[in-house]
Structures are given as C-alpha cells and as structure tokens.
C-alpha cells in the first residue's frame, strides 16, 4: 500500500513545528524542572503554543466537497480515527497499569487532550456549518456567523469551566478546552484572506499594522507577566483573547511574509518537525525527564533566563529527535503507522493502478 501524497505548504509546516517545540519546552519546564511559577519563558510558551496549534489546524481544515449525510459521516469517521484512536492507545500505554475512565473523564485526558479537542472542534464546525447552510448564509455572512458562534463558545467555555469546575460532564467533554475553538475558526478565515476572498490591505499598510501589533503584543506580555494575573486593563477573558490572537497574527505574518523563517536551515528543521507533529506529540510524554526538580530549584534560587532557555532547548531537542526516531520505527509497518500514528494510505484501487503501471 502506498502513502497518500499530500501537498505541503512550507510556512504552515514550519509554524506547526514551532508550536510543537514550544509544547515540549513547556512540558520540560513544567514536568521536569517543575519550575513554572512566575517564569516568563514558561508563561510565554503557554500563552501561545496551543492557540498556534489550533490556528494552524484551522488553516489546514477543509470540508468535503460533496455536502451530504454519507460524505459527512465518512469525513468525520476518518477524522475520529486519526485523532482519537492513536491518542487512546498511547494514553493507555502511558498510564498503564493505572489507566481507567478517570483519565477519559478528565479535561486534559492524561495529557492527550489536544487531538480529542481538535476532533470536537471539527464536529462543532460541521454542525454550525449545517446551521449556516440551512439559514442560507453565504460568503462573509457565513464567516461572520462562525466568528460570532466561536466567540460565544469562548465565553461559555471560560465562564462555564469556572462555575462548573470538577463536574464530570464538563471534564468529559473538555469544556475548558473549547476556549481554543475561536483560534481554529480564525485559522480558516486567515486562509480566505490570504487567498484574496476578502479585500487585501496594501503592503505598506500591512507592514505598519504588523509593527503596531508587535508593539502592542510586547506591552501586553510584559504587563500580564509583571502583574501576575492582576491589574488587567480589560476583562480577563477579553484580554487573553486579544493577546493570543495578536500573537498568532504576528507569527503568521512572520512566517508568511518573511520566507527565510520557513525556508532557511532553521525553517527546514521546523518543517520536518511540523510534518511529523503527531509522532512527537504522542511519543514525547514517555521521554520527559521527571527527576530534574533540582534544576528548577536552582533557577528559582538563581534566576538566569538565558541559561535556563538554553538548557531547556537542549533537552527539548533530544526529546524531539528521539521521538522522531521512534516514530520512524513505528512507520516501518503500515499497520502500526495506521493505528498508532493515524497514517493515511491510498485506496486499494489506486495501489493496484500504481502496481500495474510499474509492471508495464
């Protein structure tokens, strides 16, 4: 069986790779160093890594061309398998022998919540798209509907997760994680803007706007970290929504406008990690060092952000490399690649045609 060919977009793979590296670095500090209290580096990564992941996922998401019940069921079924089955298998292995329903009925799913939430977002978008279709919303009206719905989901998730924290149904569906749905929708809109479906700003205007947004983002990060969650100038949920949206926009502009970020040597590394994001995501939990609290204690007593960043980056690089190697081994078998990493394969007919062409 042959792997299904896919058309890769360099800057999107690079953005996904960057997000994955930030996730691993954050986990090294949180689970290894156990040093996240008032740590600017950890605060920076945790403020953007997940949002960037969902944003890029939204950029890559496409509804099936044939919009009818059978095609939608097949589409969601394939997504459910790719995102949920491997996560469940790795979760079972990671938490063995203490695996149980208490991990499923947990908002973070033992650490593997991202793929479950991503499938939930796809399912939610499909349902909302059906509503928009029934209401005969097209073009910008449909997009406006999705944005308003995403903002409503954001507010419900932010307020509901506080008022109903600890309830089984909120933990089971991951209500807290639905705050990220808005970034999934924004990723889809960003693609439409770049394709020219909406009026484009002039290059000069985009440049000045990007500079202004960068200054605002830096000021917001410094203010948020300095006041340690207090003294926001806006409502907290609106403050963080603005901060993270602006941050994602800056990263997108940097990788899309300045191609050296995604096409240079560093960009090629990020692209490679981005192409095998699921490999790193599923496997890296098994490789995280757990006995490095003395490192965290040292940096608490002797703050050295640059040194800590270098140490974290070295450990992250080692974990990512080993994760990729293990992923390569898993991918040697089409069966393990399919079940453990959600790898797609061509249909039998396509495989037969390719074999026939080879023989001829």
C-alpha positions, 0 to 999 in steps of 0.5 A: 500500500502506498502513502497518500501524497499530500501537498505541503505548504512550507510556512504552515509546516514550519509554524506547526513545528514551532508550536510543537517545540514550544509544547515540549519546552513547556512540558520540560519546564513544567514536568521536569524542572517543575519550575513554572511559577512566575517564569516568563519563558514558561508563561510565554510558551503557554500563552501561545503554543496551543492557540498556534496549534489550533490556528494552524489546524484551522488553516489546514481544515477543509470540508468535503466537497460533496455536502451530504449525510454519507460524505459527512459521516465518512469525513468525520469517521476518518477524522475520529480515527486519526485523532482519537484512536492513536491518542487512546492507545498511547494514553493507555500505554502511558498510564498503564497499569493505572489507566481507567475512565478517570483519565477519559473523564478528565479535561486534559485526558492524561495529557492527550487532550489536544487531538480529542479537542481538535476532533470536537472542534471539527464536529462543532464546525460541521454542525454550525456549518449545517446551521449556516447552510440551512439559514442560507448564509453565504460568503462573509455572512457565513464567516461572520456567523462562525466568528460570532458562534466561536466567540460565544463558545469562548465565553461559555467555555471560560465562564462555564469551566469556572462555575462548573469546575470538577463536574464530570460532564464538563471534564468529559467533554473538555469544556475548558478546552473549547476556549481554543475553538475561536483560534481554529475558526480564525485559522480558516478565515486567515486562509480566505484572506490570504487567498484574496476572498476578502479585500487585501490591505496594501503592503505598506499598510500591512507592514505598519499594522504588523509593527503596531501589533508587535508593539502592542503584543510586547506591552501586553506580555510584559504587563500580564507577566509583571502583574501576575494575573492582576491589574488587567486593563480589560476583562480577563477573558477579553484580554487573553483573547486579544493577546493570543490572537495578536500573537498568532497574527504576528507569527503568521505574518512572520512566517508568511511574509518573511520566507527565510523563517520557513525556508532557511536551515532553521525553517527546514528543521521546523518543517520536518518537525511540523510534518511529523507533529503527531509522532512527537506529540504522542511519543514525547510524554514517555521521554520527559525527564521527571527527576530534574526538580533540582534544576528548577530549584536552582533557577528559582534560587538563581534566576538566569533566563538565558541559561535556563532557555538554553538548557531547556532547548537542549533537552527539548531537542533530544526529546524531539529527535528521539521521538522522531526516531521512534516514530520512524520505527513505528512507520516501518509497518503500515499497520502500526503507522495506521493505528498508532500514528493515524497514517493515511494510505491510498485506496486499494484501487489506486495501489493496484493502478500504481502496481500495474503501471510499474509492471508495464 
